[in-house]
Amino acid sequence: MAKIEAKLGMIMDSVGQFFSGKDHLPYCDSDIVAGCEKEVLEAEKLSSDEHMQDCLLRLSWALVHSKHPQDVHRGIAMLEASLPSTKDPLQQREKLYLLAVGYFRNADYSRSRDLVDRCLTIAPDWRQAVALKKAIEDKITKDGVIGLGIAATAVGLIAGGIAAAVSRKK
């Protein structure tokens, strides 16, 4: 009996998560973004290039995890500008992952999936990227189900309207 209840609970949780639309990615508030921006300004004046790159990567992380769309767009732009010059595979992996998060936040799921797939070619077992890919696929599935529901409703309304018009003419 306990096994059945556990399985039923898992099914209910799964259905609830499907319709809630929430992802499990962390969000970053404005204070953290401001702190990272300050860190970058200080690094420009005092630090080595390597430290500056670390600060910029932290700022990019904060921006793509922000709740504010304009911050997410800034983070994407920073990462796209820096990616072509990145030679280290681990830094490439990080930037690809952060770009995928940014595009996920912007609801560009196909672009996000492409980027996370590129990330997984570099590090196939990276749990964060695997979890993001699952979240992307869940969103795509959910959007498809909702789209089908809307289309079916529209077809039903049109068919009902036609049926009503035909019945009035008789």
Salt bridges, closest charged atoms under 4 A:
ASP23 OD1 - ARG105 NH1 3.32
GLU37 OE2 - ARG74 NH2 2.64
GLU39 OE1 - ARG58 NE 2.90
ASP71 OD1 - ARG74 NH1 3.79
GLU80 OE2 - ARG111 NH2 3.58
GLU94 OE2 - ARG93 NH2 3.43
ASP117 OD1 - LYS133 NZ 2.76
ASP138 OD2 - LYS134 NZ 3.01
